[in-house]
Amino acid sequence: MTLLAILLQAVAETGFAQMGAGIGAGIAAIGAGIGIGQIGKGAVESIARQPEAVGDIRSNMIVAAALIEGVAFFAIVVCLLIIFL
């Protein structure tokens, strides 16, 4: 067994695991929304200051947003594993 499976089994035996997983999934989604919003805000401000660098700023913004979304997706999957295992 892997360490994650052992930890999930230990946590899932309590009644608070489902509540904690639901709260954790909500916090992960809210955090990702805030993070992507901050990236968009910074990108718009940067483009307003330097319109000639719009291509570089946009590509960096998309990469950073994708990384944040990936981390949020991973957190939500872990929370769902806690709920259903």
PyMOL CGO cylinders between C-alpha atoms (Angstrom):
from pymol import cmd
from pymol.cgo import CYLINDER

trace = [
    CYLINDER, 0.00, 0.00, 0.00, 1.12, 3.47, -0.66, 0.3, 1, 1, 1, 1, 1, 1,
    CYLINDER, 1.12, 3.47, -0.66, 1.43, 6.13, 2.00, 0.3, 1, 1, 1, 1, 1, 1,
    CYLINDER, 1.43, 6.13, 2.00, -1.47, 8.11, 0.51, 0.3, 1, 1, 1, 1, 1, 1,
    CYLINDER, -1.47, 8.11, 0.51, -3.78, 5.10, 0.70, 0.3, 1, 1, 1, 1, 1, 1,
    CYLINDER, -3.78, 5.10, 0.70, -2.85, 4.49, 4.33, 0.3, 1, 1, 1, 1, 1, 1,
    CYLINDER, -2.85, 4.49, 4.33, -3.45, 8.12, 5.24, 0.3, 1, 1, 1, 1, 1, 1,
    CYLINDER, -3.45, 8.12, 5.24, -6.78, 8.19, 3.40, 0.3, 1, 1, 1, 1, 1, 1,
    CYLINDER, -6.78, 8.19, 3.40, -7.97, 5.08, 5.23, 0.3, 1, 1, 1, 1, 1, 1,
    CYLINDER, -7.97, 5.08, 5.23, -6.96, 6.52, 8.59, 0.3, 1, 1, 1, 1, 1, 1,
    CYLINDER, -6.96, 6.52, 8.59, -8.75, 9.81, 7.96, 0.3, 1, 1, 1, 1, 1, 1,
    CYLINDER, -8.75, 9.81, 7.96, -11.85, 8.29, 6.35, 0.3, 1, 1, 1, 1, 1, 1,
    CYLINDER, -11.85, 8.29, 6.35, -12.77, 6.38, 9.51, 0.3, 1, 1, 1, 1, 1, 1,
    CYLINDER, -12.77, 6.38, 9.51, -13.81, 9.57, 11.31, 0.3, 1, 1, 1, 1, 1, 1,
    CYLINDER, -13.81, 9.57, 11.31, -17.08, 11.40, 10.64, 0.3, 1, 1, 1, 1, 1, 1,
    CYLINDER, -17.08, 11.40, 10.64, -15.31, 14.70, 10.09, 0.3, 1, 1, 1, 1, 1, 1,
    CYLINDER, -15.31, 14.70, 10.09, -13.43, 13.51, 7.02, 0.3, 1, 1, 1, 1, 1, 1,
    CYLINDER, -13.43, 13.51, 7.02, -16.27, 14.24, 4.62, 0.3, 1, 1, 1, 1, 1, 1,
    CYLINDER, -16.27, 14.24, 4.62, -16.86, 17.69, 6.07, 0.3, 1, 1, 1, 1, 1, 1,
    CYLINDER, -16.86, 17.69, 6.07, -13.15, 18.51, 5.94, 0.3, 1, 1, 1, 1, 1, 1,
    CYLINDER, -13.15, 18.51, 5.94, -12.88, 17.26, 2.37, 0.3, 1, 1, 1, 1, 1, 1,
    CYLINDER, -12.88, 17.26, 2.37, -15.81, 19.40, 1.28, 0.3, 1, 1, 1, 1, 1, 1,
    CYLINDER, -15.81, 19.40, 1.28, -14.34, 22.48, 2.93, 0.3, 1, 1, 1, 1, 1, 1,
    CYLINDER, -14.34, 22.48, 2.93, -10.94, 21.71, 1.42, 0.3, 1, 1, 1, 1, 1, 1,
    CYLINDER, -10.94, 21.71, 1.42, -12.37, 21.39, -2.08, 0.3, 1, 1, 1, 1, 1, 1,
    CYLINDER, -12.37, 21.39, -2.08, -14.18, 24.70, -1.67, 0.3, 1, 1, 1, 1, 1, 1,
    CYLINDER, -14.18, 24.70, -1.67, -11.05, 26.46, -0.42, 0.3, 1, 1, 1, 1, 1, 1,
    CYLINDER, -11.05, 26.46, -0.42, -9.03, 25.03, -3.33, 0.3, 1, 1, 1, 1, 1, 1,
    CYLINDER, -9.03, 25.03, -3.33, -11.57, 26.31, -5.85, 0.3, 1, 1, 1, 1, 1, 1,
    CYLINDER, -11.57, 26.31, -5.85, -11.76, 29.74, -4.22, 0.3, 1, 1, 1, 1, 1, 1,
    CYLINDER, -11.76, 29.74, -4.22, -7.97, 29.99, -4.01, 0.3, 1, 1, 1, 1, 1, 1,
    CYLINDER, -7.97, 29.99, -4.01, -7.59, 29.10, -7.67, 0.3, 1, 1, 1, 1, 1, 1,
    CYLINDER, -7.59, 29.10, -7.67, -10.17, 31.71, -8.64, 0.3, 1, 1, 1, 1, 1, 1,
    CYLINDER, -10.17, 31.71, -8.64, -8.40, 34.38, -6.64, 0.3, 1, 1, 1, 1, 1, 1,
    CYLINDER, -8.40, 34.38, -6.64, -5.01, 33.39, -8.06, 0.3, 1, 1, 1, 1, 1, 1,
    CYLINDER, -5.01, 33.39, -8.06, -6.17, 33.44, -11.67, 0.3, 1, 1, 1, 1, 1, 1,
    CYLINDER, -6.17, 33.44, -11.67, -7.90, 36.77, -11.04, 0.3, 1, 1, 1, 1, 1, 1,
    CYLINDER, -7.90, 36.77, -11.04, -4.65, 38.24, -9.75, 0.3, 1, 1, 1, 1, 1, 1,
    CYLINDER, -4.65, 38.24, -9.75, -2.81, 36.94, -12.82, 0.3, 1, 1, 1, 1, 1, 1,
    CYLINDER, -2.81, 36.94, -12.82, -5.39, 38.53, -15.11, 0.3, 1, 1, 1, 1, 1, 1,
    CYLINDER, -5.39, 38.53, -15.11, -5.21, 41.82, -13.21, 0.3, 1, 1, 1, 1, 1, 1,
    CYLINDER, -5.21, 41.82, -13.21, -1.43, 41.89, -13.46, 0.3, 1, 1, 1, 1, 1, 1,
    CYLINDER, -1.43, 41.89, -13.46, -1.50, 41.01, -17.14, 0.3, 1, 1, 1, 1, 1, 1,
    CYLINDER, -1.50, 41.01, -17.14, -3.98, 43.77, -17.98, 0.3, 1, 1, 1, 1, 1, 1,
    CYLINDER, -3.98, 43.77, -17.98, -1.92, 46.32, -16.04, 0.3, 1, 1, 1, 1, 1, 1,
    CYLINDER, -1.92, 46.32, -16.04, 1.27, 45.16, -17.75, 0.3, 1, 1, 1, 1, 1, 1,
    CYLINDER, 1.27, 45.16, -17.75, -0.30, 45.36, -21.21, 0.3, 1, 1, 1, 1, 1, 1,
    CYLINDER, -0.30, 45.36, -21.21, -1.57, 48.87, -20.41, 0.3, 1, 1, 1, 1, 1, 1,
    CYLINDER, -1.57, 48.87, -20.41, 1.97, 49.95, -19.52, 0.3, 1, 1, 1, 1, 1, 1,
    CYLINDER, 1.97, 49.95, -19.52, 3.71, 48.17, -22.42, 0.3, 1, 1, 1, 1, 1, 1,
    CYLINDER, 3.71, 48.17, -22.42, 1.35, 47.43, -25.30, 0.3, 1, 1, 1, 1, 1, 1,
    CYLINDER, 1.35, 47.43, -25.30, 4.17, 46.19, -27.53, 0.3, 1, 1, 1, 1, 1, 1,
    CYLINDER, 4.17, 46.19, -27.53, 4.82, 43.22, -25.19, 0.3, 1, 1, 1, 1, 1, 1,
    CYLINDER, 4.82, 43.22, -25.19, 1.27, 41.87, -25.38, 0.3, 1, 1, 1, 1, 1, 1,
    CYLINDER, 1.27, 41.87, -25.38, 2.30, 38.52, -26.91, 0.3, 1, 1, 1, 1, 1, 1,
    CYLINDER, 2.30, 38.52, -26.91, 4.85, 37.65, -24.23, 0.3, 1, 1, 1, 1, 1, 1,
    CYLINDER, 4.85, 37.65, -24.23, 2.60, 38.79, -21.40, 0.3, 1, 1, 1, 1, 1, 1,
    CYLINDER, 2.60, 38.79, -21.40, -0.36, 36.80, -22.71, 0.3, 1, 1, 1, 1, 1, 1,
    CYLINDER, -0.36, 36.80, -22.71, 1.64, 33.59, -23.12, 0.3, 1, 1, 1, 1, 1, 1,
    CYLINDER, 1.64, 33.59, -23.12, 3.14, 33.88, -19.64, 0.3, 1, 1, 1, 1, 1, 1,
    CYLINDER, 3.14, 33.88, -19.64, -0.30, 34.58, -18.21, 0.3, 1, 1, 1, 1, 1, 1,
    CYLINDER, -0.30, 34.58, -18.21, -1.77, 31.46, -19.83, 0.3, 1, 1, 1, 1, 1, 1,
    CYLINDER, -1.77, 31.46, -19.83, 1.07, 29.25, -18.56, 0.3, 1, 1, 1, 1, 1, 1,
    CYLINDER, 1.07, 29.25, -18.56, 0.74, 30.57, -15.00, 0.3, 1, 1, 1, 1, 1, 1,
    CYLINDER, 0.74, 30.57, -15.00, -3.06, 30.18, -15.04, 0.3, 1, 1, 1, 1, 1, 1,
    CYLINDER, -3.06, 30.18, -15.04, -2.72, 26.60, -16.28, 0.3, 1, 1, 1, 1, 1, 1,
    CYLINDER, -2.72, 26.60, -16.28, -0.30, 25.76, -13.46, 0.3, 1, 1, 1, 1, 1, 1,
    CYLINDER, -0.30, 25.76, -13.46, -2.67, 27.20, -10.85, 0.3, 1, 1, 1, 1, 1, 1,
    CYLINDER, -2.67, 27.20, -10.85, -5.59, 25.28, -12.36, 0.3, 1, 1, 1, 1, 1, 1,
    CYLINDER, -5.59, 25.28, -12.36, -3.57, 22.07, -12.28, 0.3, 1, 1, 1, 1, 1, 1,
    CYLINDER, -3.57, 22.07, -12.28, -2.77, 22.47, -8.60, 0.3, 1, 1, 1, 1, 1, 1,
    CYLINDER, -2.77, 22.47, -8.60, -6.40, 23.26, -7.80, 0.3, 1, 1, 1, 1, 1, 1,
    CYLINDER, -6.40, 23.26, -7.80, -7.58, 20.22, -9.77, 0.3, 1, 1, 1, 1, 1, 1,
    CYLINDER, -7.58, 20.22, -9.77, -5.13, 18.01, -7.86, 0.3, 1, 1, 1, 1, 1, 1,
    CYLINDER, -5.13, 18.01, -7.86, -6.38, 19.38, -4.53, 0.3, 1, 1, 1, 1, 1, 1,
    CYLINDER, -6.38, 19.38, -4.53, -10.02, 18.76, -5.47, 0.3, 1, 1, 1, 1, 1, 1,
    CYLINDER, -10.02, 18.76, -5.47, -9.22, 15.20, -6.59, 0.3, 1, 1, 1, 1, 1, 1,
    CYLINDER, -9.22, 15.20, -6.59, -7.53, 14.47, -3.25, 0.3, 1, 1, 1, 1, 1, 1,
    CYLINDER, -7.53, 14.47, -3.25, -10.59, 15.84, -1.42, 0.3, 1, 1, 1, 1, 1, 1,
    CYLINDER, -10.59, 15.84, -1.42, -12.88, 13.65, -3.52, 0.3, 1, 1, 1, 1, 1, 1,
    CYLINDER, -12.88, 13.65, -3.52, -10.71, 10.62, -2.73, 0.3, 1, 1, 1, 1, 1, 1,
    CYLINDER, -10.71, 10.62, -2.73, -11.17, 11.33, 0.97, 0.3, 1, 1, 1, 1, 1, 1,
    CYLINDER, -11.17, 11.33, 0.97, -14.94, 11.53, 0.53, 0.3, 1, 1, 1, 1, 1, 1,
    CYLINDER, -14.94, 11.53, 0.53, -15.38, 8.34, -1.51, 0.3, 1, 1, 1, 1, 1, 1,
    CYLINDER, -15.38, 8.34, -1.51, -12.76, 6.04, 0.02, 0.3, 1, 1, 1, 1, 1, 1,
]
cmd.load_cgo(trace, "trace")
